Structures are given as structure tokens and as C-alpha cells.
Amino acid sequence: MSKYSYESRCFHESFENLTVIMIRLSEK
């Protein structure tokens, strides 16, 4: 269970980073 929550947290963080990158690219 802890392994699953760890992986889901990493996925969520990577998704947020991707969103920030897309926003920065669209601002240019």
C-alpha cells in the first residue's frame, strides 16, 4: 500500500511539473 501511494505521489508531482512547463512555454 505504501508503495502504491509513493508511486501515485511521484506521478502527481511529475504531472504538476509538466503543467508548469506547459504554462511557461505558452507564456513565451
Secondary structure, DSSP 8 states (H G I E B T S, - for coil): -HHHHHHHHHHHHHHHHHHHHHHHHHH-
